């Protein structure tokens, strides 16, 4: 499917690691690519390489250990975007409700950017600044 979309000039961001549609088959909301997960580090690295070969424009890595993320990022020519994947990605994303601290119990990788700001706009400005300066995510927001 990725090759077909690519042939139609439709950009595709592949999503590997923990994916919402496969949470239950992967054993719940768990880090992927470590010794406890159903998907091994080698499988995730190979999958990232394969989606790049098939024409993905970027890869979203979700809930993947930071050392594996570094290995994946270093192995690819396309950008990696992290959510719960540590500092070694080319970019970062968070769910808006989590970023603003208005969701239910946030995952480990989330920082409430609204907490120390006086507006939602300033929370987003703070998030963008920290991502650009590579001060977010910190070690405490990363999986090992």
N, C-alpha and C positions, 0 to 999 in steps of 0.2 A: 504494500500500500504506500509506503514511504516513497519508493521509486516512482510510482504512478503519480502521486501528488507533485513530486519534484519535476517530473516531465511536463506537468501542466503549469509550471512556474508558480506553484503554491508553496511558500516557505513553511517548513515544518520544524518545530522545536520538539525533539524527542524528550521523553520523561522517563528516567530510570531511577532505580532505588525503590523507595516506598512510593507506590502510586495509589491514589484513592480508590481506583476501581479494583485493585487487587489486595486491599488491606486484609480481607478475611482469608484469602488463600495464602497469604504470607505470614499468617499467625498473629494478626492484629497490628497495631501501631508500634512497630519495632524497627530498630536500625537494621539496614540491609548491608550486606558485604562484610559482616564480622563473623566470628566463630559461632555465634548463636543463631544466625539468620538462615532462612531457607535458601537464599541466593548467596553464593560465595563471592569473594572479592574478584576472583578470576573471571567468574561469569559476568559480573557487572562491567569490568574492564573490557572484556570481549564484546559485550553488547554495545558499549559506547563506541568502540572502534567500528563495529558493524553499521550502526546507524549513521555514523559519519560517512562511511563508504557508500551507503544507500542515498546520501544526499541531504541529510538533516542539516539545517542552518545553525542549530545550537543544541545543546543537551542540558536539560534541567536535571540536577542531581538532588534527590530528596532523601534525607535521613541516611546519609552515607558517612562512614568514618573519614575524618579529615585527611589522614595519610593516604587512604585509597583515592580520595578526591584529588589530591596533589598528583598522584600517579596518572589518573584519568586525564586531568587537565594538561599535564605535560605530554601525554600521548596523542592529543587531538590538535588539529589545526582550527577547528570551530570553537566558538565560545562555550564555556560551561557556566551555568547559572545555578547558584546554590540556594536551597531552602533546608536548613538543618544540615548543612554539608561543610561548615567551617570556612576559613578565610581563603583557601586556595582556589576558589572559583574565580572566573573572570567578572562575575556580577552576582548580585544577591536579590532575592525576592522574599517577601513575607505576605501572609494573608493580612488584609487591612485590619480586620477585627483584632487580630493578634498584635499587630504593630501598635494599635491604639489601646491595647489592654482592655478591650470591652467584650472579649469572648469568654468562654468558659475556661477551665484550667489550661493555661498555655503550655505548649511543649517546651522542653529544655532549651531549644534553640531560639526562643522568642525573647525579645526585649520590649518592654512597654515604653515606647518613645513619647507617649503623651504625659506620662507620670511627672516629668520635670519641665513640662512646657505649659504655656498659658493658652494654647489654641491647637486645634487639629492641624492647621497649616504649619505651625512651628514644629509640631511632631514630625511631619513629613520632611520638612527642611532639615531637621536634626538627623533623621534616618538617612537621607541622601548624603549629607555631609559625612556621616560616620562610614557609610559604605565607600564613598569616594576616597576618604582618607585611610581606608582599610583598618579602622578601629572597631568596626562591627563586621562580622561577629567576633566576639572575644573567645578565649579558650573555654570559658564557662558555658558558652552557647554551642560548643562543638562536641561531636561524638568521637569516640576512640575505638 
